[in-house]
Amino acid sequence: MTSAICTLFEGHYHIGAAALINSLYRGGFRGRIFCGLRGALPPWAEPSRETAPGIRVREFGDGFEIWFMSLDTPIHFTNYKPTFMRRLLDGPAAGADQLFYLDPDIVVKCPWEVIERWGTGGLALCEDVNNYLPPGHPLRTGWKQWLTTQAIDVKSPARDRYYSGGFLGVSPSEAPFLDLWADIIARIGKTTGSLTVLKQGGATSLFHSTDQDGLNIALMCSTAVVNATGPEGMDFAVGGHLLSHAIGSRKPWRGGFIRHALAGYPPSTAAKSFLAYADQPIPALTSGEIKRLGLFLSIAALIGRFYRRT
């Protein structure tokens, strides 16, 4: 089976992307990883060669390639995911049996063969932190009312799980779902007036996380088969062995472990997982920075054994 990976990043998120790529390589993935980015290439992109205008490729010599694709879109990258994936399936990833998107603040902890199995025969997804959203939930009721105004039918009214938009695996036969997801995002943007921000309104807003709400609305409007884990699949709950997702604004590569521990927030499993993959084959940080973060994380973890918010 031939698989391809993609992610999107800008700014300091290139540090998380490097750890993600390290985790994929060390887990046994070999193939193409497509990095859509805004701004300058990250320092770890070299040595690379230009293959087309706006595209550079770094090759590792054993079938492992990283493609850097400069993107020019005004919308927030989180809302560009389905469009980017569709563009890849119609272009440089056209020969892949599966295409997986992962946010750049995720690392893969399991062997690659497990991820490929996850995506066989359906959409590979992971339940979000707040994972249960029953059919009669006021949010779903509001979505259904909105879909009526858009003349879009609900085809799977019994969906009762809320999935993260940080990870998705599709096969080419499931590509129409990407079109549906992108269309829903575009319609949400017209309703709210913006696709340039990560979050809108408050937690009870009809559309708070545009890409993620759009994903779950698209699932209501589709009969696609879903292959999903619970929230443990991203370390949102205990017992996870697959992915680790450093959600929220406190990214592990930014440090602050001791300060946050003294405020009652010990280091997360995702922070520890990031450091485990920050060194090689691509140095996400310097060796000194990695050692220093590791020391501060250990001290913060010790503080967290005695003091944490309940």
DRENDOVEX-427523 format. One record per atom (N, C-alpha, C): residue number from 1; x, y, z; residue in one letter; atom name. Coordinates in steps of 0.1 Angstrom, whole numbers. Last residue first. Layout:
<sites>
NUM,X,Y,Z,A,CA .
...
</sites>
This chain:
<sites>
310,-78,208,403,T,N .
310,-87,197,402,T,CA .
310,-99,201,393,T,C .
309,-44,216,396,R,N .
309,-58,220,397,R,CA .
309,-67,208,396,R,C .
308,-17,204,417,R,N .
308,-24,205,404,R,CA .
308,-38,209,406,R,C .
307,10,192,433,Y,N .
307,2,204,432,Y,CA .
307,-4,204,418,Y,C .
306,26,169,433,F,N .
306,21,174,446,F,CA .
306,11,186,445,F,C .
305,32,164,407,R,N .
305,29,152,416,R,CA .
305,23,157,429,R,C .
304,41,188,396,G,N .
304,27,183,393,G,CA .
304,23,171,402,G,C .
303,67,189,403,I,N .
303,58,198,410,I,CA .
303,44,193,408,I,C .
302,76,169,385,L,N .
302,77,167,399,L,CA .
302,68,176,407,L,C .
301,71,182,361,A,N .
301,64,170,364,A,CA .
301,64,166,379,A,C .
300,89,203,363,A,N .
300,75,206,363,A,CA .
300,67,194,366,A,C .
299,113,189,361,I,N .
299,110,196,373,I,CA .
299,95,199,374,I,C .
298,110,179,335,S,N .
298,111,169,346,S,CA .
298,108,176,360,S,C .
297,109,202,320,L,N .
297,97,194,320,L,CA .
297,98,184,332,L,C .
296,135,212,324,F,N .
296,123,220,330,F,CA .
296,111,211,330,F,C .
295,149,192,310,L,N .
295,151,194,325,L,CA .
295,139,201,331,L,C .
294,138,194,284,G,N .
294,137,182,291,G,CA .
294,139,183,306,G,C .
293,147,220,278,L,N .
293,133,217,279,L,CA .
293,130,205,287,L,C .
292,175,214,278,R,N .
292,169,224,287,R,CA .
292,154,222,289,R,C .
291,177,196,257,K,N .
291,181,192,271,K,CA .
291,175,201,281,K,C .
290,168,212,236,I,N .
290,161,200,239,I,CA .
290,164,195,253,I,C .
289,187,232,235,E,N .
289,174,235,238,E,CA .
289,165,223,242,E,C .
288,210,217,229,G,N .
288,209,224,241,G,CA .
288,195,228,245,G,C .
287,204,207,203,S,N .
287,205,198,214,S,CA .
287,204,204,228,S,C .
286,178,228,188,T,N .
286,192,225,191,T,CA .
286,193,215,202,T,C .
285,149,213,173,L,N .
285,156,223,182,L,CA .
285,170,220,183,L,C .
284,146,193,155,A,N .
284,135,204,156,A,CA .
284,140,216,164,A,C .
283,167,178,135,P,N .
283,167,185,148,P,CA .
283,156,196,148,P,C .
282,155,148,121,I,N .
282,156,163,119,I,CA .
282,156,170,132,I,C .
281,153,121,129,P,N .
281,165,125,121,P,CA .
281,166,140,118,P,C .
280,158,136,162,Q,N .
280,163,131,150,Q,CA .
280,152,122,143,Q,C .
279,145,152,183,D,N .
279,159,152,181,D,CA .
279,163,148,167,D,C .
278,119,151,192,A,N .
278,124,164,188,A,CA .
278,138,164,182,A,C .
277,105,131,203,Y,N .
277,107,130,188,Y,CA .
277,113,143,183,Y,C .
276,102,136,230,A,N .
276,107,122,226,A,CA .
276,110,122,211,A,C .
275,89,160,230,L,N .
275,103,160,233,L,CA .
275,110,146,229,L,C .
274,63,151,224,F,N .
274,70,160,215,F,CA .
274,85,159,217,F,C .
273,57,136,247,S,N .
273,58,130,234,S,CA .
273,65,138,224,S,C .
272,54,156,266,K,N .
272,65,146,268,K,CA .
272,67,139,255,K,C .
271,32,169,256,A,N .
271,45,177,257,A,CA .
271,56,167,258,A,C .
270,13,150,258,A,N .
270,17,154,244,A,CA .
270,30,162,245,A,C .
269,9,147,285,T,N .
269,15,136,278,T,CA .
269,20,140,264,T,C .
268,18,179,300,S,N .
268,8,170,293,S,CA .
268,16,158,288,S,C .
267,29,192,331,P,N .
267,32,189,317,P,CA .
267,22,178,312,P,C .
266,4,206,353,P,N .
266,16,199,350,P,CA .
266,17,196,335,P,C .
265,-9,234,364,Y,N .
265,-11,226,352,Y,CA .
265,2,219,349,Y,C .
264,-7,251,385,G,N .
264,-16,240,387,G,CA .
264,-17,231,374,G,C .
263,12,270,384,A,N .
263,-2,275,383,A,CA .
263,-12,263,383,A,C .
262,34,255,384,L,N .
262,31,263,396,L,CA .
262,17,269,396,L,C .
261,32,246,357,A,N .
261,31,237,368,A,CA .
261,28,244,381,A,C .
260,37,270,343,H,N .
260,24,264,342,H,CA .
260,22,254,353,H,C .
259,64,273,350,R,N .
259,54,284,353,R,CA .
259,40,278,353,R,C .
258,76,250,340,I,N .
258,76,252,354,I,CA .
258,65,263,358,I,C .
257,71,252,312,F,N .
257,66,241,320,F,CA .
257,65,244,335,F,C .
256,79,270,292,G,N .
256,70,275,303,G,CA .
256,65,264,312,G,C .
255,81,260,258,G,N .
255,85,260,271,G,CA .
255,74,264,281,G,C .
254,75,258,231,R,N .
254,76,272,237,R,CA .
254,80,272,251,R,C .
253,71,232,225,W,N .
253,84,238,221,W,CA .
253,86,252,226,W,C .
252,44,227,234,P,N .
252,56,223,242,P,CA .
252,69,229,238,P,C .
251,22,255,234,K,N .
251,29,244,227,K,CA .
251,41,240,234,K,C .
250,-6,265,246,R,N .
250,7,262,252,R,CA .
250,14,251,245,R,C .
249,-30,267,233,S,N .
249,-20,277,230,S,CA .
249,-7,274,236,S,C .
248,-44,235,223,G,N .
248,-43,247,231,G,CA .
248,-31,256,227,G,C .
247,-28,202,220,I,N .
247,-38,212,217,I,CA .
247,-37,224,226,I,C .
246,-8,181,210,A,N .
246,-6,192,219,A,CA .
246,-16,203,216,A,C .
245,-15,147,207,H,N .
245,-19,160,201,H,CA .
245,-18,171,212,H,C .
244,-4,117,197,S,N .
244,-4,126,208,S,CA .
244,-5,140,203,S,C .
243,-16,85,187,L,N .
243,-12,98,184,L,CA .
243,-11,106,197,L,C .
242,-15,58,201,L,N .
242,-15,60,187,L,CA .
242,-9,74,184,L,C .
241,-22,51,227,H,N .
241,-9,45,222,H,CA .
241,-7,49,207,H,C .
240,-39,60,257,G,N .
240,-36,61,243,G,CA .
240,-22,56,239,G,C .
239,-47,60,284,G,N .
239,-47,48,277,G,CA .
239,-44,48,262,G,C .
238,-67,89,291,V,N .
238,-57,80,294,V,CA .
238,-58,67,285,V,C .
237,-75,114,265,A,N .
237,-79,105,276,A,CA .
237,-67,95,279,A,C .
236,-61,125,245,F,N .
236,-71,134,252,F,CA .
236,-76,127,265,F,C .
235,-44,111,229,D,N .
235,-40,113,243,D,CA .
235,-49,124,250,D,C .
234,-57,104,207,M,N .
234,-49,116,206,M,CA .
234,-43,120,220,M,C .
233,-72,82,215,G,N .
233,-64,81,202,G,CA .
233,-54,93,200,G,C .
232,-88,88,235,E,N .
232,-75,83,239,E,CA .
232,-66,82,226,E,C .
231,-113,94,224,P,N .
231,-104,105,226,P,CA .
231,-90,101,230,P,C .
230,-116,65,202,G,N .
230,-120,74,212,G,CA .
230,-110,85,214,G,C .
229,-112,61,166,T,N .
229,-109,58,180,T,CA .
229,-116,67,189,T,C .
228,-130,51,136,A,N .
228,-126,61,147,A,CA .
228,-121,54,159,A,C .
227,-139,51,105,N,N .
227,-130,43,114,N,CA .
227,-125,52,124,N,C .
226,-170,55,89,V,N .
226,-160,62,98,V,CA .
226,-152,51,106,V,C .
225,-183,58,57,V,N .
225,-179,49,68,V,CA .
225,-169,56,76,V,C .
224,-206,83,46,A,N .
224,-193,77,46,A,CA .
224,-190,69,59,A,C .
223,-229,96,41,T,N .
223,-230,82,46,T,CA .
223,-217,75,46,T,C .
222,-233,130,51,S,N .
222,-226,120,43,S,CA .
222,-229,106,49,S,C .
221,-240,150,68,C,N .
221,-245,151,54,C,CA .
221,-240,140,45,C,C .
220,-226,145,90,M,N .
220,-241,144,91,M,CA .
220,-247,143,77,M,C .
219,-201,151,81,L,N .
219,-204,137,84,L,CA .
219,-219,135,85,L,C .
218,-203,179,79,A,N .
218,-202,172,67,A,CA .
218,-205,157,69,A,C .
217,-203,185,106,I,N .
217,-215,187,99,I,CA .
217,-215,179,86,I,C .
216,-177,178,112,N,N .
216,-188,170,118,N,CA .
216,-201,173,112,N,C .
215,-163,197,97,L,N .
215,-161,183,95,L,CA .
215,-172,175,100,L,C .
214,-173,221,108,G,N .
214,-176,218,94,G,CA .
214,-174,203,91,G,C .
213,-161,220,133,D,N .
213,-176,219,132,D,CA .
213,-180,215,118,D,C .
212,-135,222,123,Q,N .
212,-139,210,130,Q,CA .
212,-154,209,131,Q,C .
211,-134,247,110,D,N .
211,-130,235,103,D,CA .
211,-135,222,110,D,C .
210,-145,265,131,T,N .
210,-150,263,118,T,CA .
210,-147,250,111,T,C .
209,-155,264,161,S,N .
209,-143,259,154,S,CA .
209,-147,255,140,S,C .
208,-181,275,163,H,N .
208,-170,280,171,H,CA .
208,-157,276,165,H,C .
207,-211,281,153,F,N .
207,-199,277,146,F,CA .
207,-187,283,154,F,C .
206,-229,287,173,L,N .
206,-233,277,163,L,CA .
206,-221,272,156,L,C .
205,-215,290,206,S,N .
205,-218,296,192,S,CA .
205,-221,284,183,S,C .
204,-206,281,230,T,N .
204,-220,278,226,T,CA .
204,-224,284,212,T,C .
203,-181,291,232,A,N .
203,-182,277,232,A,CA .
203,-197,273,227,A,C .
202,-182,321,212,G,N .
202,-179,313,224,G,CA .
202,-182,299,222,G,C .
201,-166,334,182,G,N .
201,-176,334,192,G,CA .
201,-171,327,204,G,C .
200,-142,312,166,Q,N .
200,-152,323,165,Q,CA .
200,-162,322,176,Q,C .
199,-108,304,159,K,N .
199,-120,302,167,K,CA .
199,-129,315,165,K,C .
198,-90,312,139,L,N .
198,-91,298,143,L,CA .
198,-104,295,150,L,C .
197,-98,332,110,V,N .
197,-95,330,124,V,CA .
197,-97,316,128,V,C .
196,-107,336,84,T,N .
196,-94,340,87,T,CA .
196,-89,337,101,T,C .
195,-132,335,75,L,N .
195,-125,322,76,L,CA .
195,-111,324,79,L,C .
194,-162,353,81,S,N .
194,-148,352,82,S,CA .
194,-143,337,82,S,C .
193,-190,354,82,G,N .
193,-183,366,77,G,CA .
193,-168,364,77,G,C .
192,-207,334,89,T,N .
192,-201,341,100,T,CA .
192,-193,354,95,T,C .
191,-217,326,63,T,N .
191,-226,328,74,T,CA .
191,-220,337,85,T,C .
190,-194,322,48,K,N .
190,-203,332,44,K,CA .
190,-213,336,55,K,C .
189,-182,302,64,G,N .
189,-175,315,62,G,CA .
189,-185,326,58,G,C .
188,-200,281,59,I,N .
188,-199,287,73,I,CA .
188,-193,301,72,I,C .
187,-194,277,32,R,N .
187,-208,282,36,R,CA .
187,-208,288,50,R,C .
186,-168,267,35,A,N .
186,-170,279,27,A,CA .
186,-184,285,31,A,C .
185,-173,243,49,I,N .
185,-165,254,55,I,CA .
185,-167,267,48,I,C .
184,-189,230,30,I,N .
184,-195,233,43,I,CA .
184,-187,245,49,I,C .
183,-169,226,10,D,N .
183,-181,234,7,D,CA .
183,-188,238,20,D,C .
182,-151,209,24,A,N .
182,-146,223,19,A,CA .
182,-158,232,16,A,C .
181,-167,187,27,W,N .
181,-162,194,39,W,CA .
181,-158,208,35,W,C .
180,-172,180,0,L,N .
180,-183,183,9,L,CA .
180,-178,191,21,L,C .
179,-146,174,-8,D,N .
179,-153,184,-15,D,CA .
179,-165,189,-6,D,C .
178,-141,152,9,L,N .
178,-133,164,10,L,CA .
178,-139,176,4,L,C .
177,-158,133,-2,F,N .
177,-161,139,12,F,CA .
177,-153,151,14,F,C .
176,-147,127,-26,P,N .
176,-158,136,-26,P,CA .
176,-162,141,-12,P,C .
175,-126,109,-18,A,N .
175,-123,123,-21,A,CA .
175,-135,132,-21,A,C .
174,-128,82,-15,E,N .
174,-135,90,-5,E,CA .
174,-133,105,-7,E,C .
173,-111,71,-33,S,N .
173,-125,69,-35,S,CA .
173,-134,77,-26,S,C .
172,-86,77,-22,P,N .
172,-91,85,-34,P,CA .
172,-106,83,-36,P,C .
171,-90,77,14,S,N .
171,-86,70,1,S,CA .
171,-91,79,-10,S,C .
170,-80,95,43,V,N .
170,-89,92,32,V,CA .
170,-83,84,21,V,C .
169,-77,105,76,G,N .
169,-72,97,66,G,CA .
169,-83,94,56,G,C .
168,-70,132,98,L,N .
168,-80,126,89,L,CA .
168,-73,117,78,L,C .
167,-68,153,125,F,N .
167,-63,141,119,F,CA .
167,-74,135,110,F,C .
166,-80,175,136,G,N .
166,-65,175,135,G,CA .
166,-59,163,128,G,C .
165,-106,177,141,G,N .
165,-102,180,128,G,CA .
165,-87,180,126,G,C .
164,-122,152,160,S,N .
164,-112,162,159,S,CA .
164,-109,164,144,S,C .
163,-158,146,163,Y,N .
163,-144,142,159,Y,CA .
163,-135,154,158,Y,C .
162,-183,135,182,Y,N .
162,-177,147,177,Y,CA .
162,-162,145,175,Y,C .
161,-211,113,177,R,N .
161,-197,116,181,R,CA .
161,-192,128,175,R,C .
160,-235,105,166,D,N .
160,-235,110,179,D,CA .
160,-221,113,185,D,C .
159,-256,102,138,R,N .
159,-242,104,143,R,CA .
159,-243,110,157,R,C .
158,-281,99,128,A,N .
158,-278,92,140,A,CA .
158,-264,94,145,A,C .
157,-285,111,103,P,N .
157,-290,118,115,P,CA .
157,-286,112,128,P,C .
156,-272,113,76,S,N .
156,-268,104,87,S,CA .
156,-272,111,100,S,C .
155,-281,132,59,K,N .
155,-281,118,54,K,CA .
155,-278,108,65,K,C .
154,-296,161,55,V,N .
154,-289,153,65,V,CA .
154,-291,139,61,V,C .
153,-292,182,25,D,N .
153,-299,171,33,D,CA .
153,-290,165,43,D,C .
152,-293,216,21,I,N .
152,-285,205,21,I,CA .
152,-291,194,30,I,C .
151,-302,243,19,A,N .
151,-308,233,10,A,CA .
151,-299,221,9,A,C .
150,-295,261,38,Q,N .
150,-285,259,27,Q,CA .
150,-290,248,17,Q,C .
149,-315,259,56,T,N .
149,-314,272,49,T,CA .
149,-304,271,37,T,C .
148,-309,233,66,T,N .
148,-322,236,58,T,CA .
148,-321,249,50,T,C .
147,-286,238,80,L,N .
147,-285,231,67,L,CA .
147,-298,232,59,L,C .
146,-297,252,102,W,N .
146,-288,259,93,W,CA .
146,-287,252,79,W,C .
145,-310,230,114,Q,N .
145,-317,242,110,Q,CA .
145,-310,250,100,Q,C .
144,-287,214,120,K,N .
144,-298,209,111,K,CA .
144,-306,221,106,K,C .
143,-274,231,138,W,N .
143,-267,227,125,W,CA .
143,-278,223,115,W,C .
142,-292,230,159,G,N .
142,-289,243,152,G,CA .
142,-283,240,139,G,C .
141,-290,204,166,T,N .
141,-303,209,162,T,CA .
141,-301,222,154,T,C .
140,-264,203,174,R,N .
140,-267,195,162,R,CA .
140,-281,200,157,R,C .
139,-267,219,198,L,N .
139,-258,223,187,L,CA .
139,-261,216,174,L,C .
138,-285,205,214,P,N .
138,-289,218,208,P,CA .
138,-279,223,197,P,C .
137,-287,170,205,H,N .
137,-280,181,212,H,CA .
137,-284,194,206,H,C .
136,-298,148,193,G,N .
136,-307,158,198,G,CA .
136,-300,169,205,G,C .
135,-276,131,188,P,N .
135,-284,136,177,P,CA .
135,-293,148,181,P,C .
134,-248,140,210,P,N .
134,-259,131,206,P,CA .
134,-268,138,195,P,C .
133,-217,140,212,L,N .
133,-226,150,208,L,CA .
133,-238,143,202,L,C .
132,-188,133,229,Y,N .
132,-202,129,227,Y,CA .
132,-211,140,224,Y,C .
131,-163,145,232,N,N .
131,-165,136,221,N,CA .
131,-179,132,219,N,C .
130,-142,167,239,N,N .
130,-157,166,242,N,CA .
130,-163,158,230,N,C .
129,-119,160,224,V,N .
129,-119,160,239,V,CA .
129,-134,159,244,V,C .
128,-128,139,196,D,N .
128,-122,151,202,D,CA .
128,-124,150,217,D,C .
127,-120,108,180,E,N .
127,-129,116,187,E,CA .
127,-122,127,195,E,C .
126,-105,106,148,C,N .
126,-103,104,163,C,CA .
126,-113,113,170,C,C .
125,-105,87,117,L,N .
125,-108,99,125,L,CA .
125,-105,96,140,L,C .
124,-105,77,84,A,N .
124,-98,76,97,A,CA .
124,-99,89,105,A,C .
123,-131,65,66,L,N .
123,-124,77,70,L,CA .
123,-118,75,83,L,C .
122,-125,32,53,G,N .
122,-133,43,58,G,CA .
122,-125,55,61,G,C .
121,-108,12,45,G,N .
121,-122,9,44,G,CA .
121,-131,20,49,G,C .
120,-81,19,65,T,N .
120,-86,10,55,T,CA .
120,-101,8,56,T,C .
119,-69,35,84,G,N .
119,-75,42,72,G,CA .
119,-81,32,62,G,C .
118,-57,18,102,W,N .
118,-68,27,106,W,CA .
118,-76,33,95,W,C .
117,-37,7,87,R,N .
117,-48,-2,90,R,CA .
117,-60,7,94,R,C .
116,-20,29,88,E,N .
116,-25,25,75,E,CA .
116,-37,16,77,E,C .
115,-14,29,115,I,N .
115,-21,41,109,I,CA .
115,-27,37,96,I,C .
114,0,5,117,V,N .
114,-12,7,125,V,CA .
114,-20,18,119,V,C .
113,23,10,103,E,N .
113,13,0,98,E,CA .
113,0,1,105,E,C .
112,39,26,118,W,N .
112,31,32,107,W,CA .
112,21,22,102,W,C .
111,36,22,154,P,N .
111,42,18,141,P,CA .
111,33,23,129,P,C .
110,28,52,173,C,N .
110,27,38,170,C,CA .
110,34,35,157,C,C .
109,29,79,177,K,N .
109,36,71,187,K,CA .
109,36,56,183,K,C .
108,32,109,161,V,N .
108,27,95,159,V,CA .
108,35,86,168,V,C .
107,23,141,172,V,N .
107,33,131,169,V,CA .
107,26,118,169,V,C .
106,10,174,164,I,N .
106,8,160,166,I,CA .
106,21,152,164,I,C .
105,11,199,154,D,N .
105,14,197,168,D,CA .
105,10,183,173,D,C .
104,4,200,127,P,N .
104,18,200,130,P,CA .
104,21,200,145,P,C .
103,-22,176,120,D,N .
103,-18,189,124,D,CA .
103,-3,189,128,D,C .
102,-23,155,92,L,N .
102,-20,156,106,L,CA .
102,-16,170,109,L,C .
101,-39,135,67,Y,N .
101,-36,149,72,Y,CA .
101,-33,148,87,Y,C .
100,-32,110,44,F,N .
100,-34,113,58,F,CA .
100,-30,128,61,F,C .
99,-43,90,18,L,N .
99,-37,103,22,L,CA .
99,-41,107,36,L,C .
98,-38,60,1,Q,N .
98,-43,67,12,Q,CA .
98,-36,80,14,Q,C .
97,-26,53,-23,D,N .
97,-38,46,-19,D,CA .
97,-45,53,-8,D,C .
96,-13,78,-46,A,N .
96,-14,72,-33,A,CA .
96,-27,64,-30,A,C .
95,-11,91,-70,G,N .
95,-9,77,-70,G,CA .
95,-10,70,-56,G,C .
94,-14,118,-64,A,N .
94,-24,111,-72,A,CA .
94,-23,96,-72,A,C .
93,0,137,-51,A,N .
93,-3,125,-43,A,CA .
93,-13,116,-51,A,C .
92,3,159,-69,P,N .
92,15,151,-65,P,CA .
92,12,139,-57,P,C .
91,-31,159,-77,G,N .
91,-18,163,-82,G,CA .
91,-7,154,-77,G,C .
90,-54,153,-64,D,N .
90,-55,156,-79,D,CA .
90,-41,159,-85,D,C .
89,-45,151,-39,L,N .
89,-50,139,-45,L,CA .
89,-51,141,-60,L,C .
88,-38,178,-34,L,N .
88,-28,168,-34,L,CA .
88,-33,155,-42,L,C .
87,-63,190,-34,R,N .
87,-53,195,-44,R,CA .
87,-42,184,-45,R,C .
86,-75,178,-12,R,N .
86,-80,175,-26,R,CA .
86,-70,179,-36,R,C .
85,-59,189,8,M,N .
85,-59,174,6,M,CA .
85,-64,171,-8,M,C .
84,-66,216,5,F,N .
84,-52,211,3,F,CA .
84,-51,197,1,F,C .
83,-93,215,12,T,N .
83,-89,220,-1,T,CA .
83,-75,215,-4,T,C .
82,-92,206,39,P,N .
82,-98,197,28,P,CA .
82,-94,202,14,P,C .
81,-76,228,51,K,N .
81,-73,214,51,K,CA .
81,-79,206,40,K,C .
80,-82,254,56,Y,N .
80,-78,251,42,Y,CA .
80,-75,236,41,Y,C .
79,-87,261,81,N,N .
79,-99,260,72,N,CA .
79,-95,256,58,N,C .
78,-62,262,91,T,N .
78,-71,252,97,T,CA .
78,-83,250,88,T,C .
77,-51,285,79,F,N .
77,-47,272,74,F,CA .
77,-57,261,79,F,C .
76,-75,310,72,H,N .
76,-66,304,82,H,CA .
76,-64,289,77,H,C .
75,-72,325,38,I,N .
75,-80,319,50,I,CA .
75,-70,312,59,I,C .
74,-58,334,17,P,N .
74,-61,344,27,P,CA .
74,-67,337,40,P,C .
73,-31,317,3,T,N .
73,-45,317,6,T,CA .
73,-47,326,17,T,C .
72,-6,303,-11,D,N .
72,-11,317,-11,D,CA .
72,-26,317,-9,D,C .
71,21,282,-1,L,N .
71,7,284,-4,L,CA .
71,3,299,-3,L,C .
70,48,262,-11,S,N .
70,44,276,-7,S,CA .
70,29,278,-11,S,C .
69,56,231,0,M,N .
69,47,238,-10,M,CA .
69,43,251,-5,M,C .
68,80,207,2,F,N .
68,76,220,8,F,CA .
68,68,228,-3,F,C .
67,81,173,9,W,N .
67,78,183,-1,W,CA .
67,74,196,6,W,C .
66,103,149,18,I,N .
66,95,160,23,I,CA .
66,94,171,12,I,C .
65,106,114,15,E,N .
65,107,127,9,E,CA .
65,98,137,16,E,C .
64,121,83,14,F,N .
64,114,92,23,F,CA .
64,117,107,18,F,C .
63,135,65,0,G,N .
63,121,66,-3,G,CA .
63,114,76,5,G,C .
62,160,70,11,D,N .
62,154,56,12,D,CA .
62,139,57,10,D,C .
61,169,96,7,G,N .
61,176,85,1,G,CA .
61,170,71,3,G,C .
60,157,119,15,F,N .
60,165,112,25,F,CA .
60,172,100,20,F,C .
59,152,151,0,E,N .
59,152,136,-1,E,CA .
59,161,130,9,E,C .
58,131,178,-1,R,N .
58,142,173,6,R,CA .
58,141,157,5,R,C .
57,119,200,-26,V,N .
57,119,187,-20,V,CA .
57,132,183,-13,V,C .
56,98,228,-32,R,N .
56,111,223,-30,R,CA .
56,110,209,-23,R,C .
55,78,250,-51,I,N .
55,79,236,-45,I,CA .
55,94,232,-44,I,C .
54,77,274,-64,G,N .
54,70,273,-51,G,CA .
54,71,259,-45,G,C .
53,80,258,-95,P,N .
53,79,271,-88,P,CA .
53,71,269,-75,P,C .
52,96,227,-89,A,N .
52,87,235,-97,A,CA .
52,86,248,-89,A,C .
51,117,217,-75,T,N .
51,112,208,-86,T,CA .
51,102,215,-94,T,C .
50,146,226,-59,E,N .
50,134,231,-64,E,CA .
50,130,222,-76,E,C .
49,159,207,-31,R,N .
49,160,212,-45,R,CA .
49,146,216,-50,R,C .
48,177,209,1,S,N .
48,165,207,-8,S,CA .
48,167,212,-22,S,C .
47,193,201,31,P,N .
47,194,205,17,P,CA .
47,181,201,9,P,C .
46,167,223,45,E,N .
46,179,220,36,E,CA .
46,186,208,41,E,C .
45,147,225,63,A,N .
45,143,221,50,A,CA .
45,155,218,41,A,C .
44,154,235,88,W,N .
44,156,221,86,W,CA .
44,152,216,72,W,C .
43,145,261,88,P,N .
43,159,258,86,P,CA .
43,162,244,83,P,C .
42,115,265,67,P,N .
42,122,262,80,P,CA .
42,136,259,78,P,C .
41,110,291,42,L,N .
41,113,277,45,L,CA .
41,119,275,59,L,C .
40,89,318,50,A,N .
40,101,313,46,A,CA .
40,102,298,50,A,C .
39,53,318,43,G,N .
39,65,323,48,G,CA .
39,77,316,44,G,C .
38,33,289,48,R,N .
38,34,303,44,R,CA .
38,47,308,50,R,C .
37,30,255,35,L,N .
37,34,265,44,L,CA .
37,33,279,38,L,C .
36,24,221,34,G,N .
36,20,234,29,G,CA .
36,23,244,39,G,C .
35,43,194,29,C,N .
35,42,204,39,C,CA .
35,37,217,32,C,C .
34,39,160,24,F,N .
34,37,173,18,F,CA .
34,34,184,29,F,C .
33,59,133,23,I,N .
33,52,141,32,I,CA .
33,51,155,26,I,C .
32,61,101,7,R,N .
32,61,116,6,R,CA .
32,53,123,17,R,C .
31,78,74,22,G,N .
31,70,80,12,G,CA .
31,71,95,12,G,C .
30,76,54,50,R,N .
30,84,58,39,R,CA .
30,75,62,27,R,C .
29,73,50,85,F,N .
29,67,55,72,F,CA .
29,78,58,62,F,C .
28,84,41,109,G,N .
28,85,32,97,G,CA .
28,78,37,84,G,C .
27,86,57,130,G,N .
27,76,47,131,G,CA .
27,75,38,119,G,C .
26,105,75,122,R,N .
26,109,64,132,R,CA .
26,99,54,134,R,C .
25,90,90,105,Y,N .
25,101,83,100,Y,CA .
25,105,72,110,Y,C .
24,70,101,123,L,N .
24,66,92,111,L,CA .
24,78,84,106,L,C .
23,86,115,140,S,N .
23,78,104,146,S,CA .
23,74,95,134,S,C .
22,97,135,123,N,N .
22,106,125,130,N,CA .
22,98,113,134,N,C .
21,73,148,117,I,N .
21,80,141,106,I,CA .
21,90,131,112,I,C .
20,68,159,142,L,N .
20,58,151,136,L,CA .
20,65,142,125,L,C .
19,90,176,145,A,N .
19,88,164,155,A,CA .
19,78,154,149,A,C .
18,85,194,125,A,N .
18,97,186,124,A,CA .
18,96,174,133,A,C .
17,61,206,134,A,N .
17,61,198,122,A,CA .
17,74,189,120,A,C .
16,70,220,156,G,N .
16,62,209,158,G,CA .
16,61,200,146,G,C .
15,85,239,141,I,N .
15,92,231,151,I,CA .
15,84,218,154,I,C .
14,67,253,126,H,N .
14,76,244,119,H,CA .
14,84,235,129,H,C .
13,53,270,142,Y,N .
13,48,256,141,Y,CA .
13,57,247,133,Y,C .
12,63,296,141,H,N .
12,70,286,149,H,CA .
12,65,272,149,H,C .
11,50,301,107,G,N .
11,56,306,120,G,CA .
11,63,295,127,G,C .
10,28,274,97,E,N .
10,35,287,95,E,CA .
10,41,291,108,E,C .
9,15,244,80,F,N .
9,21,252,92,F,CA .
9,27,265,87,F,C .
8,0,213,75,L,N .
8,0,227,71,L,CA .
8,6,235,83,L,C .
7,6,181,60,T,N .
7,4,189,71,T,CA .
7,5,204,66,T,C .
6,3,147,48,C,N .
6,3,161,46,C,CA .
6,1,169,59,C,C .
5,14,117,33,I,N .
5,11,124,45,I,CA .
5,11,139,41,I,C .
4,5,87,16,A,N .
4,11,100,16,A,CA .
4,6,107,28,A,C .
3,11,52,8,S,N .
3,4,63,15,S,CA .
3,12,75,14,S,C .
2,5,22,-8,T,N .
2,12,35,-9,T,CA .
2,4,46,-2,T,C .
1,8,-12,0,M,N .
1,0,0,0,M,CA .
1,9,12,0,M,C .
</sites>
